[in-house]
Amino acid sequence: MLIRKVIYLFIFFAGLLFLSCNPSEPENKPTGVEFSAEDASCTETWITLKAVGIAGAQVYRGDSLIFNFSGQSIDTTLYDDGLLPNQTYNYNLTMQQLNNKTITRSLPVQTMDTTSHNFTWQMFEFGGEAGSSTLYDVAIIDENNIWAVGEIYMRDSTGQPDPQAYNAVHWDGQKWEVKRIKYYGDCSAVVYPPFRAIWAFNSNDIVLTNGGSIGWFDGNSIRLDCGVKPLLNGSINKIWGTSSSDLYAVGNNGSIAHYDGSNWTKIESGTTLHVYDITGDYNKATNDYEILLVAAKKWESAEKKILKLKNNAVEEISSLGVPNGSLHGIWFRNNKQYLVVGNGIYTKTNLNENEWNAGLTALTRYYTYAIRGSALNNIFICGSFGEMLHFSGNSWHSFKNIPRFFDADFYNIDVKNDIVAAVGQRFNSGCIVIGKK
């Protein structure tokens, strides 16, 4: 019996000794560790690093130390630049635990390949022989479904100038069709008004504006929405949204309004400047869209603002580094690259940076009206005197020397995959150029 008791006591104290010597004590383990690739451009990478309960950490690209952290918590996005396109880089994390042990992680990240500057271009012109014609905006649904809007004056069947303008053109993959879309109703006294802006969610869900009201267009007929008109201080210049129940209209004298699928709401902009452009990008960190706008008074004016929309409230972003002259267009990928255009081209990699970089202004001596892109390696800027700039992810190229481009002014642009479309005016004709890879 005594022997049995001794054995039990031995097992009990051995168990206590084992637990007290266990090297994996919970309080010494780092928690919430994340080491993952957030995004990559052709020459840059963004890596998420999070950890709590550590003594320090180092991040290497290959064998080269690029980041060194001390402290017990990290929650940051690591930015690494100066890389080569279409390469795989191996990032290695070494993390010191509070018990002086280390853990390691490896992360391969592939940079984007550059896109080609090799585009085939076509220019199409409409009207002009019976009055000054202009195309103001364009929307690409796919390569066989493109809409452009404006005012187009042509001759009638007898050869006489037709006073009734056409207000849209449509590309079906084979040919263009000039159209008159009827827009008559309670908030539009003109039957076929010139359209100033277009936004397309799909072929059956298109939004048009004559400047003062919204029309929902299914590709054949239109339904007027007069709810936005009383909320405006001036005509609508641009439309942007994530769906037909999340739509923004912006315009003159600081006008901003939001549609939630049922009702329009006026958003106080805090400015009387004309809001020329709005665009957004999905932010994975916040699970929401980041939305930015540019506002100015007129193209030669020094008055300008860069605005951010959040929860239907407006916040002004610093415009330091942008000298005299207006702004007209904006495009970005959140926390990676921000570009504004107008009297110059200005960039930031983070909105928290105080000043905008004017380094790209040397790309052109012409005023630039609009900028859009499909990715960080496929960005287009268009403007006066046929200026058309393309960023491949590694270099910029101008297409303004293409025949007939120099005689045109391009006011708006849309990009989808390997196709780009820009609209404006050439002499007295409305024009559209289509570029395909």
N, C-alpha and C positions, 0 to 999 in steps of 0.2 A: 504493500500500500504506500509506504514511504517513497519507494522508487517511482511509483506512478505519479505522486505529487511533485517530485523533483522534475520529472519529464514535462509535466504540465507547466510548471513555473519556467522551465527553460524555453519552451515554445512561446509562452506569453512575452517574456523579456526579449527574446529574439525578434519577435514581431514588432515590438516597440522600437528596437534598435534599427530594424529595416525601414520602418516608416520615418524615423528621425534622420536617416542617412539617404533617403530618396533624393537624388539630384534634381528631379523634375518638380520642384516646389511651385505650386500655382502662382505665388506672388512674384516669382522671378521670370515668368513667361511673358514675352511681349504680347499685347492684344491688339486686335484690329489691324493686323499687318496686311497691307496691300501694296504690291509692286507690279504695276500693269501698264501696258502701252495705251495711252489715251488717243494719240493721233500721230500722223507723220505727213510731212510734205516732201518735196523732192530733196530738200537740203536741211530739214529740221525734224526733230522728234519731240513729243510731249509725253512724259511718263508720270503717272500718278504714284506717289509714295506716301503711305500712311502707316503709322505705328504708335503705340502707347506702351509705356513701361519699358523703355530701353535706356542704355547708357550712351549710345552713339551709333552712327551708321556712315558708311562710305559707299558711293556708287562709282563704278568703273565702266568705261567704254573700252572693252577689251582689257588691256593691262593698264590703261591710263586712268588715274583718279580724276574725276570731273566734278564730284560733289562730296562734301564732308560735313556731317552734322554732329553736333553734340547736344545733349539734353535728353529728356525723358519722353518727348512726344514729337511727332512729325506729321504734318498734314499739308502737303504741297504738290504742285505740278512742276516737275523738272523740265527745263527747256534746254535742248542741245542743238546747236546749229553748226554751219560750216561742213555739212556732210555731203556725200555724193548721191546722185539719184540712182534709184533701182539697186540699192545695196542692202544687205542684211547686216545690222550692227548688233553685237552681243553686249548687253548691259548686265553687270554683275553687282549684286548687293551683298555687302558684308555688314551684319548688324550685331553690336555688342549687347548682350543681355545684362541685367542687373547682377546676375551671379557670376559675371566675368566670362561666361561662355559665349560663343558666337554662333550665329546661324547665317546661311548664305542662300541666295536666290539668284537664278539666271533668267534673263528675259531677252529673246531675240526680237528685233524690231526691223521691219522692212520699210525703207523709204520709197516714196512714190517715184514712178518713172516720169520723165518729162513727156509732154505732149508735143506734137509736131506743129510747126508754123505753116505746114504745107496745106493750105486751104484752096479749094476751087470756088471762085466767086461768080455770082450772077447779079446783075442789077436790072430791076424792072421799074418802069416809070408809068404814072397814071395821070391823066388830065393835063392841064396846062395850056391847052390850045383854046380854052374858052374861059379862062380865069385862073388866078393863082391857086395852086393846089398843094396840100401838105399832108403827109402822114405823121401822126403824133405819137403813136404807141403801137406795140406789137406783142403778140403772145404766141409762143410755139407750143402746140399740144404734142405733135410729133412731126416727123419729116414730111408727112403727107397731110398735115392739118395745121396751117398757120393762118392767123388772123392779124390784120393790121387795120387801124382806124384813123380817121382824119376827115378831111373835106376835099373832094375831088370834083372838079368842074370839067365837063365834057360837052361835046356837041350832040344835039339830038339827031333823030333819023333824017331830018331835012338838011342837016349840015349847019344849023344855027346853034349859037351858044345856048346851052340848057341852063336856066337860072337855078334849077333844083339840083343841089349837089348830091353826089354819092357820099356815103359816110364809112364804108368799109371795103376791104378787099380780102379774098379768101383763096388760099392755095390748097389744092386737093392732091398734090403730088405730081400732077401733070400740067396744070394750067392755073392761071389766076382768073378769078371772077370778081368783077366790080359790082358792089351791092349797095342798095338803098335799104337800110333797116329802119322800119317804121317805129317811131318813138313818141307818138302823139298821145297825150293824156293829161291828167289833172295838173301835173307839175312840168309839162313841156308843151308850149304853145306851137312849137315848130315840129312839123311832121317828120322831117328827115334832118335832124340837127347834126352838125359835126361832132364826132365823138373825140374826147380828149384823152381818155385812158381806157385800158382794157386789162383784165386779169382773168385767167382761165384755170379752173381746177381740173376740168376734163372737157370733152367735146360737147357735153350736154349741160355744162354748168359754167357759164361764162358771165362775167360782170362787165358792164359797159357804163360809161358816164358821158353825158353831154356837157359836163362841167358843173351842173347844179343839182342833179338827181342821179339815182342809180337805176340801172335796168338789168334784170336777170334774163339772160339770153340762153336758149337751149339749142342754138344753132340754126333755128328756123324762125321762131317768134320771140318777142320780148315782153316781159312783165315789168312795168314801172313800179319803183319803190320811192314814194315821195317823203318817207319818214326822215331822211337825212337832210333835206333841203332847209328846214327851219333852224338847223343846228350849225349851218355854215356861215362864215363871214365873207366868203368869196367862192369862186369856182374851184372844183376838184381838179388837182393836178396829177394825182397818182393813187392807185389802189393796190393793196397788198393784203393777203390773208392766208391762214392755214387751212380754212374750210369755209363753206358757205354759211357757217354759224360762228365764224370768228374772222371778221373782215374789218379792215381799216380803210378809211378814205381821208386823204389829206389834201390841203389846198391853200388858197390865198388868204392873206391876213391872219395867219396862224391857225387855220381851220384843221381840226382833227376830230373824227367821229369813229365810233366802233359799233359794229353790228354783231349781236350775240345769237342770231338765228330767229329772233322775234322782234327785237327793238333796237333802235339806234340810240346811242348815248354820246353826248357832247363831251369831249375831253379838253380841259383848259390847257392850252399850250404855254401860256405865259409870255407870248410874243405876238406881234403883229406882222412879223416877217412872213413871206410866202413859203409854205412848206412844199418843196419841190419833189422830194423822194422819200420813200419808206421801204425798208426791207428788214428781214429777220432771219435768225439762224437758231436751230435747236441747241440748247445747252444741256448736255448730259448730266452735268454736275447738279443743276437745279431742277432738272426734268421739266423745263419750261423754255419758251422762246425768248431770246434776247431780240429786242426790236429797236432799231435806230432810224433817225430821220435827219434830213438836212433842211435848213430854212435860211432864206436870204431875201433881200429886198429887190435887187436887180443885179444884173450880171456885172456891172462896173462898180457896184457899191462895196464898201468895206464891211457893211452890216451882214452878219451871218451867225448861225448857231448850229451846233450839232446836239441833237436831243436823243434821249433814251426814254422809251416807254416801259413802265413796269406797273402792273396792276392798275392800268388805265390812269396812271399819274406820270407827269413829265419831269425828267431830270436833265439839267443841262450838263453836257460834257465839255471839258476844256477845249478851246480852239486855239490855244497858244501854239505858235509855230506856223499858223496859216496867216500870211500877210494880207495886205489890201487886195480886195477882189472877192467875188462871190464864190459860193459853192453850189453845186447842182445835183450831184449824185453820190450814192454811198453803197458799198458792198463789203461784206466781212464774213469771216468764220470766227466764232466767238473764242476769245482768249488766244488767238493765233495770228490773225492778220485783219487789220481794219484799213480800208482805203476810202478816201473821199476825193471827188473830182470837181472841177470847175475852172477857176483861174489858177491852175496848177493841180498837181497830184500829190496827195499827202497820205502818209501811212503811220500806223502804230501796230505793235504786236500785243499791246495790252491797254485797255481803256484807262487803267490807273496811271499810266505814264502821263506826265504833265504836258509835254509838247509833242506835236505831230512832226514827223520827219518829212522834209520837202525834197528829199533826194531824187524822187521820180519825176519832179517837175521838169527836169532837163530832157525828158523823153519827147516833149512836144512844145511848140510855141503857140499852139492853138487852144482856144477854149474847149473844154471837154464837158459834155452834157450828161453822160450816163455811163454807168459801169455795172456789169453783171458777170457772174461766173458760175460754172457747174462744179468746180473744185479748186483747190489751191494751185493746181497746175493747169488751169484752163480759165483764164480771166480775160474779159474784153472791155475796152474803154473806147467810146466813140465821141466825136465832136465836130467842130467847125472845119471847113475846107477838107472834108473827106477823111479826117483823122480816124484811124481804126487801129488800135493797139492790142496786141495779144501777148499774154504772159504764159509761157509753157511750163512754168515751175522752176525754170533756171535762167530764162532770158526773156526780154521784151523784143517785140518786132512790130514795125509799123507797116500797114498796107496802104497808106495814103497815096502812093504813087501808082496804084492800079488805075488804068484808064477810066475816066468819068468820075472817079472818087473825089478828086480835088474840087470839082464843081458843085459838090453836094455838101449839105450840112446834115449831120445825123443827130437826132434829138433823143432817141430812145433805143434800147437794145435788149434782146433776150437771148439766152444761151441754154441749150439743152443737149447734153451728151456731146456729139460731134457736129452739131449744127448751131449756127449763130445767125440772127436776123437783126438788122438795124434799119430804122426808118427815119425819114426826114423830107427834105426838099432839094431838088436839083433844078436850077433856074425856076420856072413856073410850075414844074411838075412835082407831084408827090412821088417819092421814090422809096424802094426797099431793096436792100442788098442781102443776099443769102450766101453764107459761106459754109462749105462742107469739106470734111477731111476725106 
